[in-house]
Amino acid sequence: MVLPWRSRGGRRAERRNLSTSGDTSVVKIKVPAQLRSSKIELVQSPRAPLTPRDAVEICRRLENATAREENAECLEIVSKIKNLAKDNGETNKKCLLQYGVVSELTSCFQRFASTREEHAPLLEEVLSVITSWLPLNRTEGFSKMGSTASLNALVRFLNAPDAKTRQNALFIIREVIAIDKRFVYALTDIEGACEGLIKIIKDSVSTSSTKASIMAIYRIISCDNKTASKLVNLGLVALIAEMIVNNAEKSVCERCLVVLNVVCDNEQSREDVLGNALIVPLIVKKILRVSDLATQCSVSILWKLWRKNDDHLLVEALQVGAFEKLLVVLQVGCEEKTKERASELLRNLNRCRNEMENTNCVDSSMHLKNVKKSF
């Protein structure tokens, strides 16, 4: 007797075969010819999120590989960390951060930072991982990026040919020098650090890079007058003026004015600011045009420049409408310090205006007799 299924071509196993691949069962089914041309896509199941045990094991492996200075193994583990953060996004990232992956990554960077070429791919991969996770809490481990070896490596990458590498190094430098002033002094002692920050702005690598470089320069100038003079000699004032003119983004303009305000605290640098013909017209123009912070900085810059200069600056400010702008600042309200400086500037601008009117040296096109006139 022939069983029915045997008469149709053999056992059922030939029609359907169950096999296993790892822990996942794979079912192979014979697809009818009429369906083979259909656009059927197989959707891969999402990977399970990282467990605490896995995170601890990854950190332990990286720690041991770093201690043995196994470059290839470290690169493999760092690449794996990078891919894990992509697979499940915030879930894997939070798990890795919780179990100290940043400390291990920075330790790895510090250990291999002394060599210039051999370990460059590993160091670049570490930078890529850390910067992709910014902003981070500045933990104890993150301060390892402020060591002498690490800072020297960061400055090398800051002046590298690759734009992405330069950007990653810049982001780390910005975070490191915000931790402690010691790192600022250590950074500025390294040859090429200031030049690299200025070059990032000149090359316009990206808007985010420009902002990060401006903020790094601000922290440096705030800590060290000597370095402020060096940055000004490298063309910082002209760059700031150019950015204010050409960049319409509010946050970039604010950062430029904040830096210029700090630059004016340094006597030598203030002379360079006064020597730029664009500064006074630009500063007056930005009053009440960008934000409250920009207005405060603009009034402060004018006040600082005037305090260390004669009435020539007041004449120039009058010609570009500073008198009317400062009146409006007082009318709309501002913080007390800005109010005091604006009032002092107005008194002296008014004195200067009266002297100019008495000597008939004022062009009628300046519209200074009627303060209420629109501008």
Salt bridges, closest charged atoms under 4 A:
GLU57 OE2 - ARG60 NH2 2.43
GLU69 OE2 - ARG111 NH1 3.60
GLU73 OE1 - ARG68 NH2 2.72
ASP87 OD2 - ARG47 NH1 3.36
GLU125 OE1 - LYS82 NZ 3.89
GLU175 OE1 - ARG138 NH2 3.22
GLU175 OE2 - ARG174 NE 3.22
ASP180 OD2 - ARG182 NE 3.13
ASP203 OD2 - ARG166 NH2 3.08
ASP203 OD2 - LYS199 NZ 2.84
GLU249 OE2 - LYS211 NZ 2.55
ASP265 OD1 - LYS304 NZ 2.75
ASP310 OD2 - HIS312 NE2 3.79
ASP311 OD2 - ARG351 NH1 3.10
GLU344 OE2 - ARG307 NH1 3.08
GLU355 OE2 - ARG351 NH1 3.52
